[in-house]
């Protein structure tokens, strides 16, 4: 099921002022997710790095746990832009057997790519999560948050990978996305929430006054603050 906010009318979208920054976008997004406020089974999973300032505000307003969802695409050898699967935080693994077969990827090649990406995911997990335990999403409501979606490819593989972790429900929530992408993703997640679905879309950046790069230090600081401030 898909939902959107006050700006559902594309004509109104054209005149809507940009978000001042990711924090404001997160607070606006949180208002659309009020049904999850205080839910002990709910967890906000922010996609680093730009999704973390948005996700922090969503988690803070709702009073639910915040963590990061690190997704690594498994690219076809010699054509890494083409995804043959993905891995995500918590040990989630998704393999697109049809793409693997059509691209002629051998089992040793799949294993080699998987090993490389698992090492990179572990490095990022250590950087962002530190000593906190790995994610356990079984039976929980996972609210996946980013600062915006363009093609939706990363979120799509994130959803596929998350399914293997057996969450009770997957909610994708973003401040902005093209209408066409929003419609596609609404059919993949259990719920899709977008504050500003855009008919005319030239990238996520123009929807923000301040769209500066989010640093690793900022990600770590927000996660540490969340674990101190959010019950």
Order of alpha helices (4+ residues) and beta strands (2+ residues): beta-alpha-alpha-beta-alpha-beta-beta-beta-beta-alpha-alpha-beta-alpha-beta-alpha-beta-alpha
